[in-house]
Amino acid sequence: MTRRTAPRAALLAVGELLGWWAALALLWLVLISTVDTLERIVGASCAAVGALSARLGRRAVTWR
């Protein structure tokens, strides 16, 4: 990775994490029965862990 491509790669990584997070958080909200503040915090946290795991898993499979 060169100095020129590093910002683009970082932007793509952030975009991928946000995409995974949004999808997993939405899935969490669809599957729970009550939506209160604690459920939103737990859902956002679990979605963040899941997004990071998905990103790391994809990078492990496509590592060059």
C-alpha positions as CSV (number, residue, x, y, z in Angstrom):
1,M,0.0,0.0,0.0
2,T,1.4,3.3,-1.0
3,R,0.9,6.7,0.6
4,R,-1.5,7.6,-2.3
5,T,-3.7,4.5,-1.8
6,A,-3.7,4.5,2.0
7,P,-6.5,7.0,2.5
8,R,-8.8,5.2,0.0
9,A,-8.2,1.9,1.7
10,A,-9.0,3.4,5.1
11,L,-12.2,5.0,3.7
12,L,-13.3,1.6,2.2
13,A,-12.6,-0.1,5.5
14,V,-14.7,2.4,7.4
15,G,-17.5,2.1,4.8
16,E,-17.5,-1.7,5.1
17,L,-17.7,-1.5,8.9
18,L,-20.5,1.0,8.8
19,G,-22.4,-1.2,6.3
20,W,-22.1,-4.3,8.4
21,W,-23.0,-2.4,11.5
22,A,-26.1,-0.9,9.9
23,A,-27.3,-4.3,8.6
24,L,-26.7,-6.1,11.9
25,A,-28.3,-3.3,14.0
26,L,-31.3,-3.3,11.8
27,L,-31.6,-7.1,12.1
28,W,-31.3,-6.8,15.9
29,L,-34.2,-4.2,16.0
30,V,-36.4,-6.4,13.8
31,L,-35.9,-9.5,16.0
32,I,-36.5,-7.9,19.4
33,S,-39.9,-7.5,20.9
34,T,-39.5,-4.3,22.9
35,V,-37.4,-1.3,21.9
36,D,-36.1,0.6,24.9
37,T,-32.9,2.4,25.6
38,L,-31.0,-0.6,27.0
39,E,-32.0,-2.8,24.0
40,R,-30.7,-0.1,21.6
41,I,-27.4,0.1,23.5
42,V,-27.0,-3.7,23.6
43,G,-28.0,-4.0,19.9
44,A,-25.5,-1.3,18.8
45,S,-22.7,-3.0,20.8
46,C,-23.4,-6.4,19.5
47,A,-23.7,-5.1,15.9
48,A,-20.3,-3.4,16.4
49,V,-18.7,-6.6,17.5
50,G,-20.3,-8.5,14.6
51,A,-19.2,-5.9,12.1
52,L,-15.6,-6.0,13.3
53,S,-15.7,-9.9,13.2
54,A,-17.2,-9.9,9.7
55,R,-14.5,-7.4,8.5
56,L,-11.7,-9.4,10.1
57,G,-13.1,-12.7,8.8
58,R,-13.3,-11.4,5.2
59,R,-9.8,-10.0,5.4
60,A,-8.5,-13.4,6.6
61,V,-10.1,-15.2,3.7
62,T,-8.9,-12.6,1.1
63,W,-5.5,-11.8,2.6
64,R,-2.8,-11.2,-0.1
